[in-house]
């Protein structure tokens, strides 16, 4: 499942992606982090993820959040870092 142009994720995809947020230990976290990063395949995915995160945080009353994105991870896979950062802005 890729996020690009997606509406709400189908139940199975949401369940599969949700499982990536449960870690048994640090090596399992790294595996899940790698798998989650593989779902982000275009600058549009970053724009969508940023938009949804901002909406979710606002809905929870969060007024300030520091969110990190290591564009270098994705640049190694051929996604231009500048485009990723522009999309997430």
KEFI-537371 format. One record per residue: residue in one letter; x, y, z of N, C-alpha, C in turn; residue number from 1. Coordinates in steps of 0.05 Angstrom, whole numbers, plus 5000, padded with zeros to 4 digits. Layout:
<sites>
+---------+------+------+------+------+------+------+------+------+------+-----+
! residuo !   nX !   nY !   nZ !  caX !  caY !  caZ !   cX !   cY !   cZ ! num !
+---------+------+------+------+------+------+------+------+------+------+-----+
!       a !    X !    Y !    Z !    X !    Y !    Z !    X !    Y !    Z ! NUM !
...
+---------+------+------+------+------+------+------+------+------+------+-----+
</sites>
This chain:
<sites>
+---------+------+------+------+------+------+------+------+------+------+-----+
! residuo !   nX !   nY !   nZ !  caX !  caY !  caZ !   cX !   cY !   cZ ! num !
+---------+------+------+------+------+------+------+------+------+------+-----+
!       x ! 5017 ! 4976 ! 5000 ! 5000 ! 5000 ! 5000 ! 5018 ! 5025 ! 5000 !   1 !
!       x ! 5013 ! 5043 ! 4982 ! 5027 ! 5068 ! 4983 ! 5007 ! 5090 ! 4991 !   2 !
!       x ! 5017 ! 5111 ! 5001 ! 4999 ! 5133 ! 5011 ! 4991 ! 5152 ! 4988 !   3 !
!       x ! 5006 ! 5152 ! 4966 ! 5001 ! 5172 ! 4946 ! 4972 ! 5172 ! 4936 !   4 !
!       x ! 4959 ! 5195 ! 4938 ! 4932 ! 5199 ! 4928 ! 4912 ! 5182 ! 4942 !   5 !
!       x ! 4918 ! 5171 ! 4965 ! 4900 ! 5152 ! 4978 ! 4879 ! 5167 ! 4994 !   6 !
!       x ! 4856 ! 5155 ! 4995 ! 4835 ! 5163 ! 5014 ! 4841 ! 5148 ! 5040 !   7 !
!       x ! 4821 ! 5143 ! 5056 ! 4826 ! 5127 ! 5080 ! 4836 ! 5100 ! 5072 !   8 !
!       x ! 4855 ! 5090 ! 5088 ! 4867 ! 5064 ! 5082 ! 4847 ! 5042 ! 5088 !   9 !
!       x ! 4847 ! 5021 ! 5072 ! 4829 ! 4999 ! 5078 ! 4836 ! 4987 ! 5105 !  10 !
!       x ! 4817 ! 4974 ! 5118 ! 4820 ! 4963 ! 5145 ! 4845 ! 4946 ! 5147 !  11 !
!       x ! 4849 ! 4927 ! 5128 ! 4872 ! 4910 ! 5130 ! 4898 ! 4925 ! 5129 !  12 !
!       x ! 4900 ! 4945 ! 5112 ! 4924 ! 4962 ! 5110 ! 4928 ! 4978 ! 5136 !  13 !
!       x ! 4907 ! 4989 ! 5147 ! 4909 ! 5004 ! 5172 ! 4919 ! 4985 ! 5195 !  14 !
!       x ! 4908 ! 4961 ! 5195 ! 4917 ! 4942 ! 5216 ! 4946 ! 4934 ! 5212 !  15 !
!       x ! 4954 ! 4930 ! 5187 ! 4982 ! 4922 ! 5182 ! 5001 ! 4945 ! 5189 !  16 !
!       x ! 4994 ! 4970 ! 5181 ! 5011 ! 4993 ! 5187 ! 5010 ! 4999 ! 5217 !  17 !
!       x ! 4987 ! 4995 ! 5230 ! 4985 ! 5000 ! 5259 ! 5004 ! 4981 ! 5274 !  18 !
!       x ! 5007 ! 4957 ! 5264 ! 5025 ! 4937 ! 5278 ! 5054 ! 4947 ! 5278 !  19 !
!       x ! 5061 ! 4965 ! 5260 ! 5088 ! 4975 ! 5258 ! 5094 ! 4993 ! 5282 !  20 !
!       x ! 5074 ! 5001 ! 5298 ! 5078 ! 5019 ! 5320 ! 5081 ! 5003 ! 5347 !  21 !
!       x ! 5082 ! 4977 ! 5345 ! 5086 ! 4960 ! 5369 ! 5112 ! 4946 ! 5367 !  22 !
!       x ! 5130 ! 4952 ! 5386 ! 5157 ! 4940 ! 5384 ! 5163 ! 4922 ! 5408 !  23 !
!       x ! 5175 ! 4900 ! 5404 ! 5184 ! 4882 ! 5425 ! 5210 ! 4891 ! 5437 !  24 !
!       x ! 5228 ! 4902 ! 5420 ! 5254 ! 4910 ! 5429 ! 5266 ! 4929 ! 5408 !  25 !
!       x ! 5290 ! 4938 ! 5412 ! 5302 ! 4958 ! 5394 ! 5306 ! 4947 ! 5366 !  26 !
!       x ! 5317 ! 4922 ! 5363 ! 5319 ! 4911 ! 5335 ! 5292 ! 4909 ! 5321 !  27 !
!       x ! 5271 ! 4903 ! 5336 ! 5244 ! 4902 ! 5324 ! 5235 ! 4929 ! 5316 !  28 !
!       x ! 5241 ! 4950 ! 5332 ! 5235 ! 4977 ! 5325 ! 5248 ! 4985 ! 5299 !  29 !
!       x ! 5274 ! 4978 ! 5296 ! 5289 ! 4985 ! 5271 ! 5276 ! 4971 ! 5247 !  30 !
!       x ! 5268 ! 4946 ! 5250 ! 5255 ! 4932 ! 5228 ! 5229 ! 4946 ! 5221 !  31 !
!       x ! 5213 ! 4953 ! 5241 ! 5188 ! 4967 ! 5236 ! 5192 ! 4994 ! 5224 !  32 !
!       x ! 5213 ! 5009 ! 5233 ! 5219 ! 5035 ! 5222 ! 5226 ! 5032 ! 5192 !  33 !
!       x ! 5242 ! 5012 ! 5185 ! 5249 ! 5007 ! 5157 ! 5224 ! 5001 ! 5141 !  34 !
!       x ! 5206 ! 4985 ! 5151 ! 5182 ! 4978 ! 5137 ! 5164 ! 5001 ! 5133 !  35 !
!       x ! 5162 ! 5018 ! 5154 ! 5145 ! 5042 ! 5152 ! 5156 ! 5061 ! 5132 !  36 !
!       x ! 5183 ! 5065 ! 5132 ! 5195 ! 5083 ! 5112 ! 5191 ! 5073 ! 5084 !  37 !
!       x ! 5189 ! 5047 ! 5080 ! 5184 ! 5036 ! 5053 ! 5156 ! 5044 ! 5043 !  38 !
!       x ! 5138 ! 5051 ! 5060 ! 5111 ! 5059 ! 5052 ! 5111 ! 5088 ! 5040 !  39 !
!       x ! 5131 ! 5103 ! 5047 ! 5133 ! 5131 ! 5037 ! 5149 ! 5130 ! 5011 !  40 !
!       x ! 5136 ! 5133 ! 4988 ! 5149 ! 5129 ! 4963 ! 5150 ! 5154 ! 4945 !  41 !
!       x ! 5138 ! 5176 ! 4954 ! 5138 ! 5200 ! 4937 ! 5135 ! 5225 ! 4955 !  42 !
!       x ! 5142 ! 5248 ! 4945 ! 5138 ! 5273 ! 4960 ! 5108 ! 5276 ! 4968 !  43 !
!       x ! 5090 ! 5267 ! 4951 ! 5062 ! 5269 ! 4957 ! 5055 ! 5253 ! 4983 !  44 !
!       x ! 5069 ! 5230 ! 4987 ! 5065 ! 5215 ! 5011 ! 5072 ! 5231 ! 5036 !  45 !
!       x ! 5094 ! 5246 ! 5034 ! 5102 ! 5263 ! 5057 ! 5082 ! 5285 ! 5061 !  46 !
!       x ! 5072 ! 5297 ! 5040 ! 5052 ! 5318 ! 5043 ! 5027 ! 5307 ! 5057 !  47 !
!       x ! 5018 ! 5284 ! 5048 ! 4994 ! 5271 ! 5060 ! 4999 ! 5264 ! 5089 !  48 !
!       x ! 5022 ! 5252 ! 5095 ! 5028 ! 5244 ! 5123 ! 5029 ! 5269 ! 5141 !  49 !
!       x ! 5041 ! 5291 ! 5131 ! 5043 ! 5315 ! 5146 ! 5016 ! 5327 ! 5151 !  50 !
!       x ! 4999 ! 5328 ! 5130 ! 4972 ! 5338 ! 5133 ! 4956 ! 5322 ! 5153 !  51 !
!       x ! 4957 ! 5296 ! 5151 ! 4942 ! 5279 ! 5170 ! 4953 ! 5281 ! 5198 !  52 !
!       x ! 4979 ! 5282 ! 5201 ! 4990 ! 5285 ! 5228 ! 4982 ! 5312 ! 5240 !  53 !
!       x ! 4983 ! 5333 ! 5225 ! 4975 ! 5360 ! 5235 ! 4946 ! 5360 ! 5243 !  54 !
!       x ! 4929 ! 5347 ! 5227 ! 4901 ! 5346 ! 5234 ! 4896 ! 5329 ! 5259 !  55 !
!       x ! 4910 ! 5307 ! 5261 ! 4906 ! 5290 ! 5285 ! 4916 ! 5305 ! 5310 !  56 !
!       x ! 4939 ! 5317 ! 5308 ! 4949 ! 5332 ! 5332 ! 4931 ! 5355 ! 5339 !  57 !
!       x ! 4921 ! 5370 ! 5320 ! 4902 ! 5392 ! 5325 ! 4877 ! 5381 ! 5339 !  58 !
!       x ! 4867 ! 5359 ! 5329 ! 4843 ! 5346 ! 5340 ! 4847 ! 5338 ! 5369 !  59 !
!       x ! 4872 ! 5332 ! 5376 ! 4878 ! 5324 ! 5404 ! 4886 ! 5348 ! 5421 !  60 !
!       x ! 4884 ! 5372 ! 5409 ! 4890 ! 5396 ! 5425 ! 4920 ! 5402 ! 5428 !  61 !
!       x ! 4937 ! 5389 ! 5412 ! 4966 ! 5394 ! 5413 ! 4972 ! 5421 ! 5400 !  62 !
!       x ! 4985 ! 5438 ! 5415 ! 4992 ! 5464 ! 5404 ! 5020 ! 5466 ! 5394 !  63 !
!       x ! 5037 ! 5448 ! 5402 ! 5065 ! 5448 ! 5393 ! 5075 ! 5419 ! 5392 !  64 !
!       x ! 5088 ! 5412 ! 5369 ! 5100 ! 5385 ! 5367 ! 5125 ! 5388 ! 5351 !  65 !
!       x ! 5145 ! 5374 ! 5359 ! 5170 ! 5373 ! 5344 ! 5171 ! 5346 ! 5330 !  66 !
!       x ! 5170 ! 5347 ! 5304 ! 5170 ! 5323 ! 5288 ! 5195 ! 5322 ! 5270 !  67 !
!       x ! 5208 ! 5300 ! 5271 ! 5233 ! 5297 ! 5256 ! 5229 ! 5281 ! 5230 !  68 !
!       x ! 5241 ! 5290 ! 5209 ! 5242 ! 5274 ! 5184 ! 5270 ! 5274 ! 5174 !  69 !
!       x ! 5281 ! 5250 ! 5171 ! 5308 ! 5248 ! 5161 ! 5307 ! 5243 ! 5131 !  70 !
!       x ! 5307 ! 5266 ! 5116 ! 5304 ! 5264 ! 5087 ! 5327 ! 5247 ! 5075 !  71 !
!       x ! 5349 ! 5245 ! 5088 ! 5372 ! 5230 ! 5078 ! 5365 ! 5201 ! 5073 !  72 !
!       x ! 5349 ! 5190 ! 5091 ! 5341 ! 5162 ! 5089 ! 5327 ! 5158 ! 5062 !  73 !
!       x ! 5310 ! 5176 ! 5055 ! 5294 ! 5174 ! 5030 ! 5310 ! 5182 ! 5006 !  74 !
!       x ! 5329 ! 5201 ! 5010 ! 5346 ! 5209 ! 4987 ! 5363 ! 5185 ! 4978 !  75 !
!       x ! 5371 ! 5168 ! 4996 ! 5386 ! 5144 ! 4988 ! 5370 ! 5126 ! 4970 !  76 !
!       x ! 5343 ! 5128 ! 4972 ! 5326 ! 5111 ! 4956 ! 5317 ! 5127 ! 4930 !  77 !
!       x ! 5329 ! 5150 ! 4925 ! 5324 ! 5164 ! 4901 ! 5303 ! 5186 ! 4903 !  78 !
!       x ! 5292 ! 5191 ! 4927 ! 5273 ! 5213 ! 4930 ! 5289 ! 5239 ! 4936 !  79 !
!       x ! 5285 ! 5260 ! 4921 ! 5300 ! 5285 ! 4925 ! 5294 ! 5297 ! 4953 !  80 !
!       x ! 5314 ! 5301 ! 4969 ! 5310 ! 5312 ! 4996 ! 5296 ! 5338 ! 4996 !  81 !
!       x ! 5302 ! 5356 ! 4977 ! 5289 ! 5382 ! 4976 ! 5259 ! 5379 ! 4970 !  82 !
!       x ! 5252 ! 5361 ! 4953 ! 5224 ! 5356 ! 4947 ! 5209 ! 5345 ! 4971 !  83 !
!       x ! 5222 ! 5327 ! 4986 ! 5210 ! 5316 ! 5010 ! 5204 ! 5338 ! 5030 !  84 !
!       x ! 5225 ! 5354 ! 5035 ! 5222 ! 5375 ! 5055 ! 5201 ! 5396 ! 5046 !  85 !
!       x ! 5201 ! 5403 ! 5020 ! 5181 ! 5421 ! 5010 ! 5153 ! 5410 ! 5014 !  86 !
!       x ! 5149 ! 5384 ! 5008 ! 5123 ! 5372 ! 5010 ! 5114 ! 5371 ! 5039 !  87 !
!       x ! 5132 ! 5366 ! 5057 ! 5125 ! 5363 ! 5086 ! 5121 ! 5390 ! 5099 !  88 !
!       x ! 5130 ! 5411 ! 5086 ! 5127 ! 5438 ! 5098 ! 5099 ! 5447 ! 5096 !  89 !
+---------+------+------+------+------+------+------+------+------+------+-----+
</sites>
